[in-house]
Amino acid sequence: MSLNIYIDEPRQYYAANDIIRGRVIFDCPRDFQQIKDVRLTFSGCSKAKIQKIKGPAAPTGSYQSKCILFQRERILLPAEEYKVPPATYEWPFEFRFPPHVESQNAWPESGSFRVDENQPLPPSFHAECHNSLRRISARIEYRLKVQVFKPTKGLFERKSPVFEKLLHLPFVPMAARAHTRAIELEKKQKLDRIFTVRSLSLLPENTDRSLSVQERLKAWLSPGQLPYFSFGVEFRYPLYLVQGKPIQLLLDVKPLIDNSNAPRIPEVVLQSVSITLVGRTAAQASPVLMGSMSGEVDEETMLLSKTSLRMAVSGQMDFSERFGQIPLPATDVTFNTFNVTRSYRLKISLVFECAGKLLKFDAPDLEVGVLSNAGMTAEKESLACGSADEGSSHSRGYVAYRPDGQPPPYSPSSGVSERSSEGKSRV
């Protein structure tokens, strides 16, 4: 016997309002006695699990949450206690991806707590990460599930199916795709800094020589009498990054003559560059009795690291032209929802030298969004049939951007207790 789900004209990724058409095929080569029904469920859910790490000798605390985003069910074979003769049975189906979270009037008591309707539907996501305080496992999944149930006798009804197949559907909302934000992708965020150097090394006679101890002492005692020179640093970076595309970073260094009295314009040298991408997975979960917990785990990826450059800089410089293309590594897309969040920021550190002085340009928390480069063309082989392995066809990390940095609190309609609360952890 075999049970499978087949998609007609499958797509590599789905978006809101996309229609999924297909067939459920039940191949029954012999009499199957009796069945209660055959059910097909199209659903989306957001899951989070947080473990509090107490130490090597102590147990960990585990907190979980599961939010049902939507759920639609079709009974393919409704007859009770129906004897299935040998044959191949085929049932067509059609579903549409909703654009928002859908809430029913009432959820079953055994089901997960409900969420507010009209919450934008988040994309598929799967991540596991940890630090010294928290271990986080988070998943947003959309799937088709077909189940075959047998009738049960006695006082207790058997809820587990005799046959079951799952098919995961990777979902990327249009708002998370780069081509829908073409104009915004051209925008750059700008950071400005002004540096002022006071030193006897700015005098022509002290060029290319080290100051004596007496000169250094004199400069320290009378800083107001020293010549000074100011220059401005402007750093531009994109507000959105695109999966698989290079990151464009621009540096502009300009002397500020009106804010200088040095007899000459000194050389400004770039000594080192460090650019890091920080991805943060944040989640919150509540067990039934013990309260709630939220946690954050950061993962750092070095994009560019150069030291001992001794590179004279003046005017605008494109990092890609000087250091080669800076590709965005394979990573999840930015999104924010009720119990799981994925966000990103850039950490920039530049060190300049001017007239023997080292000057640091640090920007440790530049928020950026990561967008999907998901193709719009269907790949028919990718979703051709169902899979018995729940994780076999789950695609990692395609998510939608929202500007909020942290997941909002649980809805008051949640059926989960929140009598106590554990604090957030940060790295």
Secondary structure, 3 states (H helix, E strand, C coil): CEEEEEECCCCCCECCCCEEEEEEEEEECCCCCCECEEEEEEEEEEEEEEEECCCCCCCCEEEEEEEEEEEEEEEEECCCCECCCCEEEEEEEEEECCCECCCCCCCCCCCCCCCCCCCECCCCEEEEEECCCEEEEEEEEEEEEEEEECCCCCCCCCCCCCEEEEEECCECCHHHEHHHHHHHHCCEEEEEEEEEEECHHHCHHHCCCCCCHHHHHHHHHCHHHCCEEEEEEEEEEECEEECCCECCCEEEEEECHHHCCCCCCCCCEEEEEEEEEEEEEEEEECCCCCCEEEEEEEEEEEEEEECCCCEECCEEEEHHHHHCCCECCCCCCCEECCCEEEEEEEEEEEEEEECCEEEEEEEEEEEEEEEECCCCCCCCCCCCECECCCCCCCCCCCCCCCCCCCCCCCCCCCCCCCCCEECCCCC
